């Protein structure tokens, strides 16, 4: 697959600031280059480093905060305090309570899934747990997956969740960290190419943590059967296009070399033996940017934008945006709208400025786009058509 280097970025221009009649927050109206007028509305604020968001069937929301708190937004208002029942976890550096996803049959079983970091600074790893939410508290917390190796330092946990139409669950697992972090006598990032390791992978499990029989490496000797794709550095955006059946991921590079990837079962995405990233010290990580048998990224960002949450828009509120990718960005404090054709080739990208570090982007059940900002006074924002 040929790499698409997107060099042109179209911006959007602020036209006015309007008071929302439904909220004391300011709604900022903007004009996109395709003529789409939209406004950014603050839904809730005063969140502490939020990481993931999920909608309950009644329209209320659950939001994770990295320090280990689960928050409830009920009837449009952030409730006081945290939801009880989340156990203690390892919340340092990039670790803590991370992603959240409701079981596809939540209305019947009340199951909520979480990714989080566990352990100590000298030995920690990513876990996936499921628990019951009764509308008030969390109970029956059950760990259904944990990364096979522990690591030191609080870096590169992943860890987005994504349900596939067949009811199986994808989760992204980071490569373990930057130099000088090592495992078994070599830089830990080399584990991304080791099929007998969970590090630097997307894994696929059933809803109870068991392993689907049709995983691509289920019958491969010396391979961990949960592995679905490999050669990843640190995926923090994972989304499914229900129209085309494509799985998309956004991945942090090191110094430059951030990626958007179309991911399929069994494929090697190259890290760290083929990459556009450079060491933070400035040297080459690898002399190769593409190798036979490895998948090239669809989009490469150098300098880095630090991509985070990812959504594929399939709603009707913005018909011009259907099929577009919406990638959050931590460093550049924006959402990138990426137009792709039916084959998954990127055509162009457009900047939607947010003004705070963007941690997550989701399409809500109302067909609107929602954005979580990563700050001590983090916000949940909504992009909606103007007027």
Number of C-alpha atoms within 10 A of each C-alpha: 11 10 16 16 15 15 12 10 13 16 15 18 13 14 12 11 13 13 12 15 9 8 13 11 16 15 23 19 21 22 18 16 13 11 10 15 18 19 24 24 23 20 19 18 17 13 21 20 20 31 26 27 27 19 15 18 11 9 14 16 18 20 24 26 23 25 19 22 21 24 22 23 18 15 11 13 13 19 12 9 10 16 17 14 17 18 11 13 17 22 20 15 12 16 26 25 28 31 28 26 22 25 18 17 10 15 12 8 13 18 22 20 21 23 29 24 28 20 17 17 17 10 13 22 27 30 23 22 19 26 20 18 20 11 12 10 14 20 16 13 18 14 16 16 18 18 18 13 14 18 21 18 19 22 22 25 30 32 27 28 28 21 21 16 11 7 14 18 21 23 23 32 30 28 30 33 22 17 12 10 16 17 16 7 7 12 15 21 27 19 27 29 22 17 23 18 21 29 36 34 30 30 25 27 23 17 18 14 19 13 17 16 13 11 18 19 20 16 12 11 10 11 16 18 24 27 27 27 24 31 28 31 34 31 31 29 28 29 27 22 16 14 12 11 10 16 19 21 27 28 26 26 28 21 21 20 23 27 28 27 23 21 21 17 17 14 15 20 29 24 26 23 20 20 28 25 27 18 15 13 7 9 11 14 19 15 12 13 17 19 13 8 11 17 21 24 26 20 24 25 21 18 13 20 23 27 33 27 29 29 25 27 28 19 18 12 15 18 11 13 19 16 22 21 26 30 32 33 27 21 14 19 22 24 30 25 22 22 18 17 10 10 8 16 16 20 14 18 22 19 20 21 19 17 12 19 23 31 29 30 28 24 19 16 12 10 16 18 22 21 28 28 29 23 16 13 13 22 22 22 21 23 20 19 15 14 7
